[in-house]
Amino acid sequence: MSAWDAEAFFAVFREAHERGKKDVLLETVRMAIELRQPIPEWAAKAFVAAYDQVMEAGASWDDVFGRPHPKGKHRHTFRLESRKYEIYDLVQKLYKIEGKPIGNDLFSHVGRKTGIGGATVVRTYIIEFNG
């Protein structure tokens, strides 16, 4: 993945974090390490603030980073959760690089490539990233 792609991912992660999705902070740090990219400044500051809340204010890791596996979630939901960025990346790649318009045909194509139903792709893409 190029630095530009990483920046696009990190921008989406930042927006999700600003909307209150705590779990994307750890995902951002993990992805930066995996891609050998610098941790974005916003994520570094948020990580330090979260760490300080745990160490100095008595918050729990779940309080600051979100509960990793909420009660009642099924295994299928966890798998989908772990693949949401793959879905986003593929939709954006097909849209921006290959010029496919965002719509049912594109979502069905992504569904076939990922083995996830097109309707699930639509819900994941719209809820998680355009939300």
N, C-alpha and C positions, 0 to 999 in steps of 0.2 A: 504494500500500500504506500502510495506516495505521501509526502508531507501535506500536499493539498488535500488529499482524501482524509488524512488524520485531522486536519483543521476543520473539515466539514463535519466529521463525526463529533469532534470536541465542541463545536458550536451547537449541535443538536443536544449533546449531553448537558451543556451549560444551560440552555433554555429549559430542559427538563428539570434540572437542579433548581433553577430559579422558580419553577412552578411547584416546588416542594417535593420532588422525587429524590429522596435521600440516597437511594441505592445507586444512582448514576455516578456519585462521587467515587466510590470504590471501583466501579467499572471504568471510569476515566483514567484513574491511576493505573489499573491493570493494563488497559489498552495502550497507554503511553509506554509502559515498560515493555510490553510485548512487541510494539512497533518500533521500539528504540527511538521514541520521540520524547522531547522534553514534556514534563507534566505542565499543562497550561497553568498560568499564574492564578486564575480564578480557582482552579481545583486545588492548587497547593495551599492557597490561603484558607479555603474552606476546610481542607483536610486538617490543617494546623488548628483551626478554630474548633473543629469537632473533637480532635484529640484532647485539646485543652478542656473542653466541656466534660469529657470523661475523667480526666486526671485531676482537675481542679474543682469541678462543680458537682461531681457525683453522678453525672448522667451515665447511662449504659451505652454499650456499643450499638445496641438496637435503637436506642433513642436518637443517636447521631447519624447512623448509617442506614437505618431502616432494618426491619426484621428480614433476614435473608429468606426464610421460608415461612410465610404467614400460615397460621393454623387454618386447616380446611382446604388448602390448595391441593389439587390433584397433580400427579406426576406429569400428565400431559401439559398442564398449565406451566409447570417448571420448565419443561422442554421448550415450549413456545417462548417463554420469557427469555431463555438463554439464546434464542435465535432471532429475537426482534431486531437486533442490529444487522444481522445478515439480511433480513428482509428489507430493511431500510436501504442498505448498501446496494442491493440488487435492483430495487426500484429506482434509486437515483442513477445508478450506472446505465440502466436501460433507457431512462428518460434523458439524461444529460449527454451521454456518450453516443448512444445508438439512436436517439431522437424519437423514441416511442412515446406517444402521448400517455399521460397518466389516466388510466381508466380501467374498465373491466378486462379488456384484452391483456393489458400489461399485468394486472394483478393475477389473472389466470395463468399467464406465462410464468410469473414468479412462483405461483403455487405449484405448478408442474415441476419446475426446477428444484424446489426445496422439499417437495413432498407434503406441502401444507395446502389445505384447501384455499381456493381463491377468496372466498368470503372471509376466512380467518386472516388472510394476508391483508385484505382491505381493513378489517377491524384493527388489526395490529398496527398497520401503517397510520391510519387516521387517528386512532386513540392515543397511541404512544408519541407520535411525532408531529401531529398537527392539532392536538388537542384540546 
